Amino acid sequence: TDPWRRFVRESLSAQAKFAQAVEQCRPGPLRDRLDEAGRRIDDAVRECWRVARLGAALDAALANLDVDHTSAELRTVQDERHQLLAAGRPASTDALDETESALAVRLQSARRIQATGQRATDRLRVVTAQLKEAVASAAEVSLGGTSAITTGSLAANIDSVVDEIESLRKALEETEAAPAPGTAPPP
């Protein structure tokens, strides 16, 4: 789903444009270095796809939590507890207190998932833009405009983008593997 799909499409487009820039370059050492950089672009696209899959899993988990329904249910339980207290029946609120606590923990989980998804979206937006920047630089290098950028700095920029996407993927995998609050970790 979007925005994840959009990031994958943008990275695939950047990959195709990079390949076109390399094709415009005459055979030789420069093209060889661009080909090496192209393999790292391929790595970036694969990582982007993996991040997008994890992001979509976050979205699915959030949808399963049904934040709106849980919020409404929490308000109902709170109202019911307040009515019992106002009626002078505090002993009747124990089950409601436990229910309220469970619903509150569920909403906290949902907020953490939302925050994780937003951070991932923000980072993927940045690295996708950086990937496009690398493609523009590759086009410049392939056309001989090496005064502003060298193949070494281009490769370093691409490596940085790939490293950032890999870090994002690893962070999301760790988030996905973390046990939910109130549950025991796997043995």
Rosetta blueprint (number, residue, H / E / L):
1 T L
2 D L
3 P L
4 W H
5 R H
6 R H
7 F H
8 V H
9 R H
10 E H
11 S H
12 L H
13 S H
14 A H
15 Q H
16 A H
17 K H
18 F H
19 A H
20 Q H
21 A H
22 V H
23 E H
24 Q L
25 C L
26 R L
27 P L
28 G L
29 P H
30 L H
31 R H
32 D H
33 R H
34 L H
35 D H
36 E H
37 A H
38 G H
39 R H
40 R H
41 I H
42 D H
43 D H
44 A H
45 V H
46 R H
47 E H
48 C H
49 W H
50 R H
51 V H
52 A H
53 R H
54 L H
55 G H
56 A H
57 A H
58 L H
59 D H
60 A H
61 A H
62 L H
63 A H
64 N H
65 L H
66 D L
67 V H
68 D H
69 H H
70 T H
71 S H
72 A H
73 E H
74 L H
75 R H
76 T H
77 V H
78 Q H
79 D H
80 E H
81 R H
82 H H
83 Q H
84 L H
85 L H
86 A H
87 A L
88 G L
89 R L
90 P H
91 A H
92 S H
93 T H
94 D H
95 A H
96 L H
97 D H
98 E H
99 T H
100 E H
101 S H
102 A H
103 L H
104 A H
105 V H
106 R H
107 L H
108 Q H
109 S H
110 A H
111 R H
112 R H
113 I H
114 Q H
115 A H
116 T H
117 G H
118 Q H
119 R H
120 A H
121 T H
122 D H
123 R H
124 L H
125 R H
126 V H
127 V H
128 T H
129 A H
130 Q H
131 L H
132 K H
133 E H
134 A H
135 V H
136 A H
137 S H
138 A H
139 A H
140 E H
141 V H
142 S H
143 L L
144 G L
145 G L
146 T L
147 S L
148 A L
149 I L
150 T L
151 T H
152 G H
153 S H
154 L H
155 A H
156 A H
157 N H
158 I H
159 D H
160 S H
161 V H
162 V H
163 D H
164 E H
165 I H
166 E H
167 S H
168 L H
169 R H
170 K H
171 A H
172 L H
173 E H
174 E H
175 T H
176 E H
177 A H
178 A L
179 P L
180 A L
181 P L
182 G L
183 T L
184 A L
185 P L
186 P L
187 P L
